[in-house]
Amino acid sequence: MIIMYKNQKYNKIILFVATIIIVLTLAVLDLFNGAVKINLSEAINLLSNSHLENDYLSTIFFDIRLPRILTAISAGLALSVSGLLMQTLFRNPLAGPYVLGVSSGAGLGVAFTVLGFSAFGLNYIELMGSGGTILAACLGSGFFMILIFAISLKVRDVMTLLVSGMLLGAAASAVINVFQFTSSEQSLKLFVIWTMGSLGSTTWQQWELMTIVISAGIIISIFIAYPLNVWLLGDENARASGVNIIKIQNLLFISTTLLAGSVTAFCGPLAFIGIAAPHIARIISKTSDHRFLIPFSALVGIVMLLTADILTQLPGSEFLLPINSTTSLLGIPIVLWIVLKGKKMWL
């Protein structure tokens, strides 16, 4: 028994280290991936602060590619962990980070800013600056999570909470449709581009702010990792084991809001990473222990989003695919397999 436990622990360490190596490899590949080619010697010179004849390479390297890769790492980590938390809460394999309306709230906030202002002949960039979209998304997602939190105080059934989140999402979609119908062509185009998601529009300062918020969400998720293991056995068993269900549920809401809300605000709604990554982590690791699943799911999410970012760059072309297109192409087959499998793989 002891030997088996040691072997399992050893295998998890190997798996964790191997995944970290894959993450680093993909990050390097993504760093050199793009219409403008940067060779290894140029990259080394850039990192060592040596002078280069082509200053524009420094701009591409430090102001475009590095922030994009770091944003992909932060976003992949956040979406996968928040997706894992939602799947555990609802015991549903198809639950994702946006199931409670975080994405819908952010979309409503952005629609109100980008589309609503234009309906009155106002320019949101002149009024709110370049960060207006991020602020609007933060306010929208935060407002929706306050509503969900208020509903959770009234109901104790998580399925009722799930339905409430879906209804709020439907209401947000209805309001967004009204904004789209009354907005100008230019504003509508800006909003549609936001819904496609983007990793390349984040500045260093924005990435730092996003990472701080995500770090807070990750710390909370690690704090509730063991109680979530007990929760998988059912509410009654969890209460019998001394787990404060209401406290854990509230912390779970806060963590999900910080993780998914920050990604949506800075990158737009990124599809399928939060649903698919936790399942891949469970299948590979063959465990439901959240103390391991949380960090391992984070690594899997990073691998998926870095891979998706690499695939957005078409070979030999300056044209970039929307990041949501590649995340969907990666995630949909996995989600479809989960549906066809018809098993409770989240337990």
N, C-alpha and C positions, 0 to 999 in steps of 0.2 A: 504493500500500500504506500509506504514511504517512498520507495523507489519510483513508483508510478507518478506520485505527486511531484517528485524532483524532475522526472522526465517531462511532465507537462509544463512545469515552470521553465525548464531549459528550452523547450520548444517555443514557448511564448516569447522568450528573450530573443531567440534566433529570428522569429517571425517579425518582431518589432524592429530589430536592427536591419533586417533585409528590406523592410518597407521604408525605413529612413534612407537607406542607400538608393532605393528607387526614386524617392522624393528628390534627393540631391541630384541624381542623374537627369531627371526630367527638368529640374530647375535650370541646370546648365544647358540642356538642349533648347529650352525655351529662351534662354538668354541670347543664344546665337541664332535663333529663328526669326526671320524677318526679311523684308524686301532689301534692306541695306545689310550687306554682309560685314560682319566683324570677326576677324580671325583671332586665333588664340593669343598671338603675340600682342596684338592691339588691345585685347581685353586685359592682359597682364599689365601692359603699360598704363592703361586707364586705372586699374585697381591700385597700382603703385604710385599713382599721381605723377607719372612721367609726362613730359610734354609730347603732344601729338600734333602733326602738321594739320590734320583735319579736326578742327574743334567741334564740328557738327557730330562727330562720332561720340564725343563726350556727352553731348546733349541727348543723343539717342540712347546711349548706354545708361546714364544715370537718371535722366528725367523721364524716360519713356519705358524702357524695358525693365529696369530694376524695380521701379514702383509697381509695374503691372504684375511681375512675378510675385512680389511680396503681397500684393493685394489678392492674387489667386490663392496663395498659401493661407492667408488669414480668412478669406471667404470660404474656401473649401473646408477648413477646420471648423468654422462656425456653423455652416449649414449641416454638416454631417452630425455634429454633436447635438444640435437642436432637433434634427430629424430623429435621432436615437431617443431623445427625451420624450418627444411626442409619441413615438411608437410604443414606448414603455407606458406612458400615461394612459393611452387609449387601448393598449394591447391590440393594436391594429397594424398589420404590415404595410398598409398603404398610407398611413399617417405621415405627414411631412412637416417641415418647420413652419409652413405657411397655413396649416390647417385651421388655426384659431383666428386667422384674419390679419396677420401682420402685414403680408404682402398687399392685401386688399386695402388696408388702412393707409399704407404708404402710397399705393397707387391713387387713392382718393386725394391724398394731400398734394401729390404732384399734379394730378389733373386739375385740382382747384387752383393751383398756382399757375401752371403753364396754360391750361385751356380756359379756366375761369377768368383770369385777368384779361386775356385777349378778347373775351366776349364783351368786355367793357372798354376795349381800345387801349388797355394798359400793357406795358412791357414789364414782365416780371424780373428780367435781368437788370433793368434800370432801377427798379424798386427794391429788389432784394439782393442783387449782386449775383456772381457766378455760383455761389453756394446756396442759392434760393431753393433749388431742387432738393438738395440734401436736407436742408432745414424742414421743408414741407413734408418730405418722406418721413423724417423722424417724428414730427408732430402727428402726422396721420397714423403711423403705426403705434405710437405711444397712446394716442386717444383710443384706438380700437382695443388695445390691451387693457386699458383702464375699464372699458366697457365689459370685456371678458372677465376681468377680475371681479367686477361688481356682480356679474351674473353668477360667478362661482361661489360667492358668498350666500346666494339665495338657493342654489341647487347643489346637491351632493352627488348627483349622477354624472359621471364623466361623459356619457353618451349624449345627455342633454346639453352639456357644455359643447360637445363637438357639433351638434346640430345648430346651436346658437352661433358658433363661429362661422358655419356655412351660411347661415341666414344673413349675418352681418356682411359677409363677402358678397352675397347676392345683392344686398342693398347698395353696397359700394359700387358694384358693377353697373347698377341701374343709374346711379347719379353720374358716374363716369360717362355713360352713354349719352346722357343729356349734355354734358360738357362737350363731348366730341361732336355732337350734332350742331352745336351753336358756335364752335370755335373756328378760327381762321385756318387756312390750309397750312401755313407755316407752323403754327402752334401745334396742330394735329400731328405734323411730321415729327416735331421735337418730342412729343409725348410717345409716339410709336417707337421712336429710336430708344427712348428710356426703357420701355417695356421689353426691348430685346436684350437688355443687360449689357454691361461693359466693364472690363477690367482695366482698360487703358486710360480712363479719364480721371484717375485718382492721383492727386499730388502727394508729395512726401508728407506734408502737414495733415492732409486728410487721412492718409494711411495710418499715421501715428495715432490720430484720434480714434479711428476705427479699431485699431489694435488694442487700445486701452479699454474700450467698451467691451470688445470680445474677450479680453483677458478676465474682466470681471465676471462675464457669463460663464467662462470655463472654470474659474475658481468655485463658483456656486455649484456647477454640475459635478465637480470632483467631491465637493462637500456632501452631496446627497447620493453619491454612487452606491454606498452600501445599503442605505434605506431603499433604494430602487430595486436592489436584488431581492429584498424581503417583499417588496410590493408586488413582484411578479407572482408570488404565491397567493395573492388575493388580498383584498382589503381587510378581511377579518383576521387572517393570519398575521398581517402586518401590524394591526392594532394589538393583537395578542403578544407580539414580539416587542411592543413598546414604541413602535413607529408612530409619530404624530402625522397622520395622513394630511391634514389640512395644512400644516406647516410645510411639509415636503411638496405638496401641490403648489402652494404659493411660491416657494423658491424655484420650482420648476418653471412656472409662468414667467418669473422675473428673468431667469437664465435664458429661456427661449426668446423673450422679447429683446434682450440685449444682443443675443447672437444673431438671430434672423433679422431683427429690425435694423441693426447696424449694417449688415450686408446689403439689405434692400435699399437702404438710404444712400449708400455710397456706390453701389454697383448695379442697382436695379434688381428686379426679381429674377433670380437664377434658378432654372428648373431642374428637377430630378436628382440633383446631387444629394440633397437631404433625405430623399427617399431611398435611393439605391445604395449609397455608401454604407449605412449601418448594416444592411443585409449582406453585402459583400464581406464586411468585417466579421459578422457572425458565422458565415459559411466557411471562411478561411480559418478563423481561430477556433471554431467549434466550441464556443463558450457563450454564456449569457451573463457572465460576471461583469457588471458595469465598471468595476475598478480597472479592468483591462479594456473593455469595449470602448469606453469613452476616449482614451488616448489613441487606441488603434483605429477606431472609426474616424477620428480626426485625420490620421495619416492617410487612410483610404480616400477620404474626401479631398485631401490635398492632391493625391495622385490623380484622381478623376478630373479635377478642375485644371491642373497643369496640363494633362493630356488634352483636354478640351481646348485649352488656350493654344496649344501647339497646332491642333487641327484647324483652328480658325484661319491660319495663314496658308493660303493656297500656294503650292509650289510654283516658283517662277512668276508670281503675280504680286502686285501691291494691294490687291483686293483682300479685305478681311471679311470672313463670315461673322454674323452675329454670334456671340458666345452662347446664347440660348439655343441656337441651332445645334451646335456641337454637344452641349450638355444633354440635350434631348436625344440625340442620336446615340449617345453613350448610355443614358439612363433608361430609355423606353424599353429596350430588349430585356433589361434586368427586371423592371417592374412587371412587364408582361409575363416573364417566366414565373415571378412570384404569384401572380394571379392564377396562372394555369397550374402551378404546383398544388395550390389549394391546401397548404399545410400551415400550421402555426409556427413558422420558422423564427418568429421573434421571441419565442419563449425558450 
